[in-house]
Amino acid sequence: MNKSYSLAALLMLVLAGSVPVAAHHSHATIDRNDVRVLRGTVTKYSWSMPHVFLKVEAPNPAGKIVEYSIEMNHPAAMTEAGWSRDSFKAGDVITWEGAHHKNKARAYSSMNWLEKDGVRVGKTSQMEGLITPSTNFTGLWDRAPNQPTYAPPKGWPLNARGQELVDNFSEDQNPVLTCGDPGPPKSMTLPYSHQISRLDENTLIIGRDLMEGQRVVYLDKREAMGPPSKLGHSIGWFEDGDLIVESSHFIADTWGGHTGIDSSDQKHLLERFSLSDDGLAINLTITLTDPVYLSQAVTFTHKWIKVADRDLVQTPCTEESAQLWIEAGF
């Protein structure tokens, strides 16, 4: 098993991932060569999914007062960077540095750093917590670096219906824009932290930042099924030290298979969780079967790395925040 993540390397990765402007899905419309320092007055602070935003009245280069939109990361990442839903209020005067929108007529900015009352906001990170190796899969896990999932996967055995979805793929179809939240396997590959915990000897819980509900894995195969759902019904068992999870009883789900690929109520999942020898990584092997969109089953891999344990961040998605994300442009 993989021992490539030393504790020191892992700490560096976590620190790099905690910088708000660099993480997650940065818009291509931002001009990284046009970095500005601006000062203005907060008119609105949106602490919600899909991204945290500030609205700030500030002078543009012509000296006219306009309302800037400042985009940050999602609330979980901002929490790790030391922010909270109470960090700002209307009337606060702030100074920030950020890259400007490529359309110079738009008052839109990313954020590299921000100061209020002369104090830099958000200077904490997971470096302040102790990353404890796991011995039994439990704990908090982040997606390992260099695993892009923002476009449909290549080489999947799609049938005509699945291929049509990929051929017509657009980021505008992302269900998060209407506050949708796909179930597994898509939910397992998103750039949010996952928490595995043991409810009792027969029940595992897989929670995730910013996800409505939790995946329940029953180690007793006799557990009765409830109503079908996006999260499905999951049973699990241990095999040669790995955790095997088999799931079915789903409902149709936009992007429930992967980015740009929907899933149906015929979806079936078989997941193998393999814990690294040092307890700092989980390698996932996921086999997806869905005859509505796939001509045959497909198997792909994913990787999580251990991070400092904390409570999951749960904050609602609002259509207002989603609209701000749309306004940013893709």
C-alpha positions in Angstrom: 0.0 0.0 0.0 1.0 3.6 -0.6 3.2 5.3 2.0 4.1 8.3 -0.2 2.4 10.9 2.0 4.8 11.7 4.9 3.3 13.8 7.7 5.5 16.7 6.6 4.4 16.5 3.0 0.8 16.2 4.0 1.0 19.3 6.2 2.4 21.2 3.3 -0.5 20.0 1.1 -3.1 21.0 3.6 -1.6 24.5 4.0 -1.5 25.0 0.2 -5.2 23.9 0.0 -6.2 26.4 2.7 -5.5 29.5 0.6 -9.0 30.7 -0.4 -8.2 32.2 -3.8 -6.1 29.2 -5.0 -8.4 26.4 -4.1 -11.5 24.8 -5.7 -12.9 25.9 -9.1 -11.4 29.3 -10.0 -13.2 31.1 -12.8 -11.4 31.4 -16.1 -12.7 34.9 -16.5 -10.3 36.2 -13.8 -7.2 38.0 -15.1 -4.4 36.8 -12.9 -2.1 39.5 -14.4 -4.4 42.3 -13.2 -4.0 42.2 -9.4 -5.4 45.3 -7.6 -5.6 46.6 -4.0 -8.9 48.2 -3.3 -10.6 49.7 -0.2 -14.4 50.0 0.4 -17.4 49.5 2.5 -19.2 46.1 2.9 -22.8 46.1 1.7 -23.5 42.4 1.9 -21.7 39.2 3.2 -23.0 36.0 1.9 -21.9 32.9 3.9 -23.6 30.2 1.9 -23.0 27.6 -0.9 -21.7 27.4 -3.5 -19.2 30.1 -2.7 -18.8 32.8 -0.1 -19.1 36.3 -1.5 -18.7 39.9 -0.3 -20.4 42.9 -1.9 -18.3 46.1 -1.4 -18.8 49.7 -2.5 -15.4 51.0 -3.7 -14.0 53.4 -6.3 -13.2 52.0 -9.7 -10.1 53.3 -11.6 -12.1 56.2 -12.8 -13.0 57.2 -9.3 -16.6 56.3 -9.5 -18.2 54.4 -6.6 -19.4 51.0 -7.8 -20.4 47.8 -6.0 -17.7 45.1 -6.3 -18.4 41.4 -6.0 -15.5 39.5 -4.3 -15.6 35.7 -4.7 -14.0 33.4 -2.1 -14.1 29.6 -1.7 -16.9 27.5 -0.3 -17.7 27.9 3.4 -15.8 24.8 4.6 -12.6 26.0 3.0 -13.1 29.5 4.4 -13.7 28.0 7.8 -10.3 26.2 7.6 -8.7 29.5 6.6 -10.0 31.2 9.8 -13.2 32.8 8.5 -16.8 32.5 9.9 -20.3 33.6 9.2 -19.7 36.5 11.6 -16.4 37.8 10.1 -18.2 40.8 8.4 -21.3 42.9 8.5 -22.7 45.7 6.4 -20.8 48.9 7.1 -17.4 47.3 7.7 -14.5 49.0 5.9 -12.1 46.6 4.3 -9.0 46.6 2.1 -8.4 43.6 -0.1 -6.1 42.4 -2.9 -7.5 40.4 -5.7 -7.3 39.7 -9.4 -9.8 41.6 -11.5 -12.3 40.3 -14.0 -11.0 40.2 -17.6 -13.9 42.4 -18.6 -12.5 45.7 -17.1 -16.0 47.2 -17.1 -17.1 44.6 -14.5 -16.6 45.3 -10.8 -15.6 41.7 -10.0 -12.6 40.4 -8.1 -11.1 37.4 -6.5 -9.3 37.7 -3.1 -5.7 37.1 -2.2 -5.9 38.7 1.2 -8.2 41.0 3.1 -7.8 43.4 6.1 -10.4 44.8 8.4 -9.4 47.5 11.0 -5.8 47.0 9.8 -5.8 43.3 10.8 -5.4 40.5 8.2 -8.6 38.3 8.3 -8.2 34.6 8.2 -4.7 33.6 9.3 -5.5 30.2 10.8 -5.3 26.8 9.0 -5.4 23.1 9.6 -1.7 23.4 10.4 -2.8 24.4 13.9 -4.5 21.0 14.3 -2.7 17.7 14.7 -3.2 15.3 11.8 -3.8 11.9 13.4 -3.3 8.8 11.3 -6.3 6.5 11.1 -6.2 2.9 12.0 -9.8 2.0 11.0 -10.9 4.4 8.2 -12.5 6.9 10.7 -11.6 10.6 10.7 -11.6 13.5 8.3 -10.4 13.2 4.8 -9.8 15.6 1.9 -9.5 14.9 -1.8 -5.9 14.4 -2.7 -4.3 17.0 -5.1 -4.2 16.7 -8.9 -7.6 14.9 -9.3 -9.6 17.2 -11.6 -13.2 16.4 -11.7 -14.6 19.5 -13.4 -15.1 17.9 -16.8 -16.7 14.6 -17.9 -14.3 11.6 -17.5 -12.6 10.3 -20.7 -12.9 6.8 -22.0 -16.1 5.7 -20.1 -18.3 3.1 -21.9 -21.2 5.4 -22.5 -24.3 4.3 -24.4 -26.0 6.7 -26.8 -27.9 8.5 -24.0 -24.8 8.9 -21.9 -22.8 10.1 -24.9 -25.4 12.7 -25.7 -25.0 14.2 -22.2 -21.2 14.4 -22.6 -21.5 15.9 -26.1 -23.8 18.6 -24.8 -21.9 19.2 -21.6 -21.8 22.7 -20.2 -20.8 24.0 -16.8 -24.1 25.9 -16.8 -25.8 22.5 -16.2 -24.0 22.1 -12.8 -26.7 21.2 -10.3 -25.1 23.4 -7.7 -26.4 26.4 -9.6 -29.9 25.4 -8.5 -28.7 24.2 -5.1 -28.7 20.6 -6.2 -26.3 18.1 -4.5 -25.6 14.9 -6.3 -25.2 11.6 -4.5 -22.4 9.0 -4.9 -20.2 8.5 -6.7 -20.1 12.1 -7.8 -20.4 13.3 -4.1 -17.3 11.2 -3.2 -15.1 13.1 -5.6 -16.0 16.7 -4.9 -13.4 18.9 -3.2 -15.0 18.9 0.2 -13.9 17.1 3.3 -15.5 13.7 4.1 -15.8 12.3 7.6 -16.1 8.6 8.4 -17.3 7.7 11.8 -18.6 4.6 13.6 -22.2 5.0 15.0 -22.1 1.6 16.6 -20.7 -1.8 15.9 -23.0 -2.4 12.9 -23.2 1.1 11.4 -20.7 3.4 9.7 -21.5 7.0 8.8 -19.9 8.9 5.8 -20.7 12.6 6.2 -19.4 15.4 4.1 -19.0 19.2 4.4 -21.9 21.0 2.8 -23.9 17.8 2.0 -27.5 17.4 3.0 -27.8 14.1 4.9 -25.2 11.4 5.5 -24.4 8.1 3.9 -25.3 5.3 6.3 -23.3 2.0 5.7 -24.9 -1.0 7.4 -22.5 -3.8 8.4 -25.6 -6.0 9.1 -26.9 -7.0 5.6 -30.3 -7.7 7.1 -31.0 -4.0 7.6 -34.3 -3.0 6.0 -34.3 -0.5 3.1 -36.0 2.8 3.5 -37.4 4.9 0.6 -35.0 5.3 -2.4 -32.9 8.4 -2.3 -29.9 10.1 -3.9 -27.6 8.5 -1.2 -29.1 5.0 -1.7 -29.0 2.0 0.6 -25.5 0.9 1.5 -24.3 -2.3 3.1 -20.6 -2.9 4.0 -18.2 -5.5 5.1 -14.4 -5.9 5.6 -12.3 -7.9 3.3 -8.5 -8.4 3.6 -8.3 -5.2 5.6 -10.4 -3.1 3.1 -13.8 -1.7 3.6 -16.2 -2.8 0.8 -19.5 -0.9 0.4 -22.3 -2.0 -2.0 -25.1 0.5 -2.7 -28.3 0.5 -4.6 -31.9 1.8 -4.2 -31.2 5.2 -5.7 -33.4 7.8 -7.4 -32.5 9.5 -10.7 -29.8 12.1 -10.0 -28.4 14.9 -12.1 -24.6 14.4 -12.4 -25.1 11.5 -10.0 -22.6 9.4 -12.0 -19.8 11.9 -12.6 -19.4 15.5 -13.9 -21.8 15.8 -16.8 -23.1 12.3 -16.5 -26.5 11.7 -14.8 -27.5 8.5 -13.0 -30.8 6.6 -12.9 -32.7 4.6 -10.3 -30.9 1.5 -11.7 -27.5 2.8 -10.5 -25.4 0.2 -8.5 -22.2 1.0 -6.8 -19.4 -1.2 -5.4 -16.7 0.8 -3.6 -13.4 -0.5 -2.1 -11.8 1.7 0.6 -8.1 0.8 1.0 -6.3 2.4 4.0 -2.6 3.1 3.4 -0.1 1.5 5.8 0.7 4.9 7.5 -3.0 5.7 8.0 -2.8 9.0 6.1 -4.5 8.1 2.9 -7.5 6.1 1.5 -7.4 4.8 -2.0 -10.9 4.3 -3.4 -11.8 2.0 -6.2 -15.3 2.6 -7.5 -17.3 0.4 -9.9 -20.4 2.1 -11.3 -23.2 0.2 -13.1 -26.0 2.1 -14.7 -27.6 0.7 -17.9 -29.5 3.9 -18.6 -26.2 5.8 -19.3 -23.5 3.1 -19.6 -23.1 0.2 -22.0 -21.2 -1.7 -19.3 -19.9 -1.2 -15.8 -17.0 1.2 -15.4 -14.3 1.2 -12.7 -12.3 4.3 -11.7 -10.1 5.3 -8.8 -10.0 8.3 -6.4 -7.8 9.2 -3.4 -8.4 10.9 -0.1 -5.7 12.2 2.4 -6.0 12.5 6.1 -6.5 16.0 7.6 -6.9 17.4 11.1 -10.1 16.3 12.6 -12.8 18.9 13.1 -16.6 19.1 12.9 -18.2 19.1 9.5 -19.3 22.5 8.1 -23.0 22.5 7.3 -24.4 25.7 5.7 -27.3 26.0 3.3 -27.0 26.8 -0.4 -29.0 29.8 -1.4 -30.1 30.7 -4.9 -28.8 34.2 -4.4 -25.3 32.9 -3.8 -25.6 30.5 -6.8 -26.6 33.5 -8.9 -23.5 35.4 -7.8 -21.5 32.4 -8.9 -23.2 32.4 -12.3 -22.6 36.1 -12.6 -18.8 35.4 -12.2 -18.8 33.7 -15.5 -17.2 30.3 -16.4 
